[in-house]
Amino acid sequence: MFLEINQIRKSYGSGESRVEVLKGIDLSVEQGEFCVLLGPSGSGKSTLLNIIGGIDQADSGDICIRGERMADMKEKKLTLYRRKHLGYIFQMYNLIPNLTVRENVEVGAYLSEKPLDVDELLHTLGLYDHRNKLPNQLSGGQQQRTAIGRAIVKNPDILLCDEPTGALDYNTSKEILKLIEKVNQKYGNTVIMVTHNDAIKDMADRVVRLRDGMIRKNYLNEQKLSADALDW
């Protein structure tokens, strides 16, 4: 199994104010799968994503990628793990304001031993004609495309997406979802996406519903839709 998550538990606070956010999460994801994590606010989906990404640490349980256990990693190895295996796309684009589109994408390339070709990726993202613009010269959708490019150019094993369309309008959201779908199909990266938009589940290979820190449903889509066919 490519990604294995075993009995992950996470709490915040202590004593009477202690809140258990994840209550023993078990999940397996195959290489190349598009997995959507769904659930209401407070269900634990973003916490789970952050633990997979090594941004947060579980209280107990294991996460393994290709048989490597995160719990066994010291800080230096964890940093290398994030650099080697993971790409991040957030709701806020977090672009470097004084760098051009091309330069922002190149930042990701510098972190990888096997980066994708930057110019080819800019063409795939529809950004080649905007490659010399600064972030403040771009639309929200173009900024998110640039953020996707920065994450993807590393050629990561796993692309972690935390509400990547949350700040975008309907049409731009559809564009970004089509782009992530294209990236998943073209480059074979495993995609794990947190979203509150129930319609997005229909484009996923695997749908995981969380509530109150537990997985309530975990199933494969038998009739997967293209991102273009989604409506909400």
Residue pairs with C-beta under 8 A, 6 or more apart in sequence:
1 28
1 29
1 30
2 29
2 30
2 31
2 33
2 65
2 66
2 157
2 190
3 27
3 28
3 29
3 52
3 63
3 64
3 65
3 158
3 190
4 27
4 28
4 62
4 63
4 64
5 25
5 26
5 27
5 28
5 48
5 52
5 61
5 62
5 63
6 26
6 61
6 62
6 63
6 64
7 24
7 25
7 26
7 60
7 61
7 62
8 22
8 24
8 25
8 26
8 48
8 51
8 58
8 60
8 61
8 62
8 63
9 20
9 22
9 23
9 24
9 25
9 58
9 59
9 60
9 61
10 20
10 21
10 22
10 44
10 47
10 51
10 56
10 58
10 59
11 18
11 19
11 20
11 21
11 59
12 18
12 19
12 21
13 19
20 213
21 44
21 47
21 213
22 44
22 47
22 48
22 51
22 58
22 213
23 212
23 213
23 214
24 61
24 214
25 44
25 48
25 61
25 213
25 214
25 215
26 215
27 208
27 215
27 218
29 35
29 190
29 192
29 206
30 190
31 157
31 188
31 190
32 184
32 188
32 189
32 190
33 190
33 191
33 205
33 206
34 181
34 184
34 190
34 191
34 193
34 203
34 204
34 205
34 206
35 190
35 191
35 192
35 193
35 204
35 205
35 206
35 207
35 208
36 193
36 194
36 195
36 200
36 201
36 203
36 204
36 206
36 207
36 208
37 45
37 48
37 49
37 192
37 193
37 194
37 195
37 208
37 210
38 45
38 195
38 196
38 198
38 201
38 207
38 208
38 209
38 210
39 45
39 196
39 209
39 210
39 211
40 196
40 211
41 196
42 212
43 210
43 211
43 212
43 213
44 210
44 212
44 213
44 214
45 194
45 210
46 162
46 163
46 194
47 56
48 210
49 160
49 162
49 192
49 194
50 56
51 57
51 58
51 63
52 63
52 158
52 160
52 192
53 82
53 86
53 88
53 160
54 70
54 78
54 81
54 82
54 86
58 71
62 69
62 70
62 71
63 69
63 70
63 71
64 70
65 81
65 85
65 157
65 158
66 157
68 81
70 78
70 81
73 81
83 111
83 112
83 154
84 112
84 113
84 156
84 157
85 156
85 157
85 158
86 156
86 157
86 158
86 159
86 160
87 108
87 151
87 152
87 154
87 156
87 158
87 159
87 160
87 189
88 151
88 160
88 162
89 144
89 147
89 148
89 151
89 159
89 160
89 161
89 162
89 164
89 180
90 147
90 162
90 163
90 164
91 162
91 163
91 164
91 166
91 167
92 167
93 135
93 143
93 144
93 146
93 147
94 147
95 104
95 135
95 143
95 146
95 147
95 150
96 103
96 104
96 107
96 135
97 134
97 135
97 136
98 134
99 107
99 134
99 135
100 131
100 132
100 133
100 134
101 122
101 127
101 130
101 131
101 132
101 133
101 134
101 135
101 138
101 142
101 146
101 149
102 118
102 122
102 131
102 132
104 135
104 146
104 147
104 149
104 150
105 118
105 121
105 122
105 127
105 146
105 149
105 150
105 153
106 118
106 153
107 150
108 115
108 149
108 150
108 151
108 152
108 153
108 154
109 115
109 116
109 118
109 153
109 154
111 154
112 153
112 154
112 155
112 156
114 155
115 153
115 154
115 155
116 152
116 153
116 154
116 155
116 187
118 153
119 128
121 149
121 152
121 153
122 128
122 131
122 149
124 182
124 183
124 186
125 145
125 146
125 148
125 149
125 179
126 145
126 179
127 142
127 145
127 146
127 149
130 137
130 138
130 142
135 143
135 146
138 146
139 172
140 167
140 168
140 169
140 172
141 168
141 172
141 175
141 176
144 164
144 165
144 168
144 172
144 176
145 176
145 179
148 164
148 176
148 179
148 180
148 183
151 159
152 159
152 183
152 187
152 189
155 187
155 189
156 189
157 189
157 190
158 189
158 190
158 191
158 192
159 180
159 183
159 184
159 189
159 190
159 191
159 192
160 192
161 180
161 191
161 192
161 193
161 194
162 194
163 194
163 195
163 196
164 176
164 180
164 193
165 172
165 173
165 176
165 177
165 195
165 197
165 200
166 195
166 196
168 176
170 232
173 197
174 227
174 228
174 230
177 200
177 203
177 227
177 230
178 226
178 227
178 228
180 191
180 193
180 227
181 203
181 226
181 227
183 189
183 191
184 191
193 200
193 204
197 232
198 232
199 230
199 231
199 232
200 230
201 207
201 221
202 221
202 224
202 225
202 229
202 230
203 224
203 225
203 226
203 227
203 230
204 221
204 224
205 220
205 221
205 224
206 218
206 219
206 220
206 221
207 217
207 218
207 219
207 220
207 221
208 215
208 217
208 218
209 215
209 216
209 217
209 218
210 216
